[in-house]
Amino acid sequence: MGKSPRPEKQTGQLPVPYTNPWVSLREGFRDVFADLGLRLRQLWRLNRQGEFSTPRFWPSAMAPIFWPLTLATVLVLGVFLSSLLIDQPAAVAQLDPAETYPSNSAALAVMSSPSTAESEPVATLSEPSELESTQLSAPLAVPLQLEPLLTMLADNDLPSGLLLAAEPRPLDNDLVLRLSPVWNNLNSSRQRELADRWQALAEQLGYDELQLQSEDDQLLARTARVGVGMIIFDQDLA
């Protein structure tokens, strides 16, 4: 029998067996966690032996609990501050708009300026009895309208039928009050009292001058241009 041929020798690198990459990744994570566990155990041992530095005021006998206590305090503060930051936007969103923007008396005063009365018609009184029964329920700083303006100018002690109309003049920033002949029947002290009262109210509403006129446009009184107070004209001399 003849000799069988010898197998030829293979040259080069042998083929590497296939390894699943997911298996390698899982084993790598396991090795990493094992290494972290060893390092934590080492840190715990060094801390228990008091190898880590501590502040000078900290007792040396309590050195092992310094760093765990510090770490726990930092974690508690972090959780507390995070809860505050989360709750703050919710509290702002639940605020009442009426509480966030309270009413401003200055804004009401601007609304009550004479410029808002430019498109208002002349305020007239049809029945004096209705004026006497009307109460002064609205504040002074309100937009000028028909009834509120006359209500502010009229009081319970106002003579019946005296005040006929209120005419704002925005261009001149004046206020004209139309009075009936009842004005001439009042004595001088009563005329002075009513004129001063109406002038003070006109100044609160933002008018520069107040004029009292009769039904036929006769000037009865006006604001003094020099000094203060009202100038009342004597109709007998006129």
Secondary structure per residue as TSV (DSSP state, phi and psi in degrees):
chain	resnum	aa	ss	phi	psi
A	1	M	-	360.0	142.9
A	2	G	-	-83.4	158.4
A	3	K	-	-72.8	138.3
A	4	S	-	-74.8	145.5
A	5	P	-	-68.3	138.9
A	6	R	-	-71.6	142.1
A	7	P	-	-67.4	141.3
A	8	E	-	-72.7	143.0
A	9	K	-	-72.9	131.9
A	10	Q	-	-82.0	135.0
A	11	T	-	-108.8	157.0
A	12	G	S	90.8	-175.5
A	13	Q	-	-77.1	142.7
A	14	L	-	-75.1	152.1
A	15	P	-	-64.6	135.0
A	16	V	-	-81.3	131.4
A	17	P	-	-64.6	144.4
A	18	Y	-	-71.8	135.3
A	19	T	-	-123.6	129.1
A	20	N	-	-66.0	124.5
A	21	P	H	-64.5	-30.2
A	22	W	H	-68.2	-34.3
A	23	V	H	-67.5	-40.3
A	24	S	H	-64.3	-39.5
A	25	L	H	-65.3	-40.5
A	26	R	H	-64.1	-41.8
A	27	E	H	-67.2	-33.7
A	28	G	H	-66.3	-41.8
A	29	F	H	-62.7	-39.7
A	30	R	H	-63.0	-40.2
A	31	D	H	-67.0	-39.1
A	32	V	H	-63.5	-45.2
A	33	F	H	-64.8	-36.1
A	34	A	H	-65.3	-40.8
A	35	D	H	-65.7	-41.2
A	36	L	H	-63.0	-38.8
A	37	G	H	-63.0	-42.0
A	38	L	H	-63.6	-39.6
A	39	R	H	-68.9	-38.3
A	40	L	H	-66.3	-39.6
A	41	R	H	-64.3	-35.7
A	42	Q	H	-67.3	-42.9
A	43	L	H	-63.5	-41.2
A	44	W	H	-62.6	-39.1
A	45	R	H	-68.2	-42.5
A	46	L	H	-66.0	-38.8
A	47	N	H	-67.0	-39.3
A	48	R	H	-66.0	-30.0
A	49	Q	T	-84.1	-3.4
A	50	G	T	75.8	31.3
A	51	E	-	-80.7	-23.2
A	52	F	S	-82.9	149.6
A	53	S	-	-75.3	145.9
A	54	T	-	-132.2	159.4
A	55	P	-	-60.4	158.4
A	56	R	T	-67.1	-32.0
A	57	F	T	-74.4	-14.7
A	58	W	S	-79.8	131.6
A	59	P	-	-62.6	139.3
A	60	S	G	-66.5	-29.1
A	61	A	G	-69.1	-23.4
A	62	M	G	-104.6	19.2
A	63	A	G	-60.3	-36.8
A	64	P	G	-64.4	-21.8
A	65	I	G	-99.3	-0.2
A	66	F	H	-66.3	-54.9
A	67	W	H	-70.5	-38.9
A	68	P	H	-61.0	-38.3
A	69	L	H	-67.1	-38.8
A	70	T	H	-64.1	-43.5
A	71	L	H	-63.5	-41.5
A	72	A	H	-65.7	-37.9
A	73	T	H	-65.0	-41.5
A	74	V	H	-63.8	-40.9
A	75	L	H	-64.7	-42.2
A	76	V	H	-64.5	-43.5
A	77	L	H	-63.7	-38.6
A	78	G	H	-63.7	-42.3
A	79	V	H	-65.7	-40.4
A	80	F	H	-65.1	-45.5
A	81	L	H	-66.4	-36.0
A	82	S	H	-65.0	-39.7
A	83	S	H	-65.6	-35.9
A	84	L	H	-65.5	-42.4
A	85	L	H	-66.9	-30.6
A	86	I	H	-76.1	-38.7
A	87	D	H	-76.9	-25.6
A	88	Q	H	-64.1	-47.4
A	89	P	H	-61.7	-35.5
A	90	A	H	-66.2	-37.9
A	91	A	H	-68.1	-37.3
A	92	V	H	-67.2	-36.6
A	93	A	H	-69.3	-25.2
A	94	Q	T	-91.6	2.5
A	95	L	-	-66.4	143.2
A	96	D	-	-76.9	127.9
A	97	P	H	-57.3	-31.9
A	98	A	H	-67.9	-31.5
A	99	E	H	-79.4	-32.4
A	100	T	H	-70.4	-36.4
A	101	Y	S	-121.3	83.5
A	102	P	-	-68.3	158.5
A	103	S	-	-65.6	140.0
A	104	N	-	-115.1	121.5
A	105	S	H	-65.5	-28.5
A	106	A	H	-66.7	-38.2
A	107	A	H	-65.0	-38.0
A	108	L	H	-65.2	-36.1
A	109	A	H	-66.0	-36.5
A	110	V	H	-65.7	-38.0
A	111	M	H	-64.6	-29.7
A	112	S	T	-89.5	8.4
A	113	S	S	-68.3	157.4
A	114	P	G	-61.6	-19.3
A	115	S	G	-64.6	-25.4
A	116	T	G	-76.1	-12.2
A	117	A	G	-94.4	11.8
A	118	E	T	-65.9	-33.6
A	119	S	T	-99.3	9.0
A	120	E	-	-88.8	138.9
A	121	P	-	-76.5	174.4
A	122	V	-	-70.1	133.7
A	123	A	E	-86.4	125.4
A	124	T	E	-124.5	156.2
A	125	L	-	-109.1	123.9
A	126	S	S	-90.5	-41.0
A	127	E	-	-132.3	117.3
A	128	P	H	-63.4	-27.5
A	129	S	H	-63.9	-35.0
A	130	E	H	-66.4	-35.7
A	131	L	H	-65.2	-39.8
A	132	E	H	-68.3	-30.5
A	133	S	H	-86.5	-7.7
A	134	T	-	-81.5	133.1
A	135	Q	-	-94.9	152.2
A	136	L	-	-81.6	81.7
A	137	S	-	-93.2	-20.4
A	138	A	S	-100.2	146.0
A	139	P	-	-67.9	168.7
A	140	L	S	-68.4	-39.8
A	141	A	S	-83.2	79.5
A	142	V	S	-135.2	157.2
A	143	P	-	-60.0	139.2
A	144	L	-	-71.7	120.0
A	145	Q	-	-131.7	-175.0
A	146	L	H	-66.6	-66.1
A	147	E	H	-69.4	-44.9
A	148	P	H	-57.8	-39.7
A	149	L	H	-64.9	-46.9
A	150	L	H	-66.9	-34.4
A	151	T	H	-64.8	-38.6
A	152	M	H	-68.4	-33.6
A	153	L	H	-80.7	-22.3
A	154	A	-	-99.3	142.7
A	155	D	-	-122.9	171.3
A	156	N	T	-66.4	-28.4
A	157	D	T	-90.8	8.0
A	158	L	S	-72.4	133.3
A	159	P	-	-56.9	140.6
A	160	S	T	-63.8	129.9
A	161	G	T	78.2	9.9
A	162	L	-	-75.8	-51.9
A	163	L	E	-89.0	118.3
A	164	L	E	-100.4	-41.1
A	165	A	E	-157.3	157.8
A	166	A	E	-126.1	123.0
A	167	E	E	-120.8	98.6
A	168	P	E	-70.7	140.3
A	169	R	E	-123.2	89.1
A	170	P	T	-62.7	-32.9
A	171	L	T	-64.0	-40.3
A	172	D	T	-95.4	-3.9
A	173	N	T	57.8	41.3
A	174	D	E	-116.0	161.6
A	175	L	E	-129.0	124.6
A	176	V	E	-110.9	128.6
A	177	L	E	-109.5	127.1
A	178	R	E	-90.4	125.9
A	179	L	E	-117.3	148.9
A	180	S	-	-85.0	172.8
A	181	P	T	-60.8	-8.5
A	182	V	H	-58.9	-27.4
A	183	W	H	-58.5	-40.1
A	184	N	H	-69.7	-20.1
A	185	N	H	-83.7	-10.2
A	186	L	S	-83.0	148.6
A	187	N	-	-75.1	169.5
A	188	S	H	-64.3	-37.9
A	189	S	H	-67.3	-38.4
A	190	R	H	-68.8	-39.0
A	191	Q	H	-61.9	-42.7
A	192	R	H	-62.6	-41.9
A	193	E	H	-62.3	-47.6
A	194	L	H	-67.0	-41.1
A	195	A	H	-63.4	-43.5
A	196	D	H	-65.8	-37.8
A	197	R	H	-63.8	-45.6
A	198	W	H	-68.4	-32.9
A	199	Q	H	-66.6	-42.4
A	200	A	H	-61.9	-39.4
A	201	L	H	-68.7	-38.7
A	202	A	H	-63.8	-38.0
A	203	E	H	-65.7	-37.9
A	204	Q	H	-64.3	-33.7
A	205	L	T	-79.6	-7.3
A	206	G	T	98.7	11.6
A	207	Y	-	-85.0	145.3
A	208	D	S	-83.5	-30.9
A	209	E	E	-144.0	144.9
A	210	L	E	-118.1	132.9
A	211	Q	E	-124.0	135.6
A	212	L	E	-107.6	120.5
A	213	Q	E	-127.7	154.7
A	214	S	-	-84.8	-178.9
A	215	E	T	-64.8	-28.7
A	216	D	T	-99.8	29.1
A	217	D	S	65.5	23.4
A	218	Q	-	-84.5	130.6
A	219	L	E	-74.5	121.3
A	220	L	E	-98.6	-36.7
A	221	A	E	-164.5	157.2
A	222	R	E	-155.0	166.8
A	223	T	E	-68.5	136.7
A	224	A	-	-67.3	130.2
A	225	R	S	-85.5	-17.0
A	226	V	S	-123.9	119.7
A	227	G	S	90.4	-156.6
A	228	V	S	-127.6	167.1
A	229	G	S	95.0	-171.4
A	230	M	E	-112.2	145.3
A	231	I	E	-101.9	117.6
A	232	I	E	-103.8	126.5
A	233	F	-	-91.1	137.8
A	234	D	-	-81.5	116.4
A	235	Q	T	-73.5	-24.5
A	236	D	T	-65.6	-39.6
A	237	L	T	-73.4	-31.0
A	238	A	-	-68.4	360.0
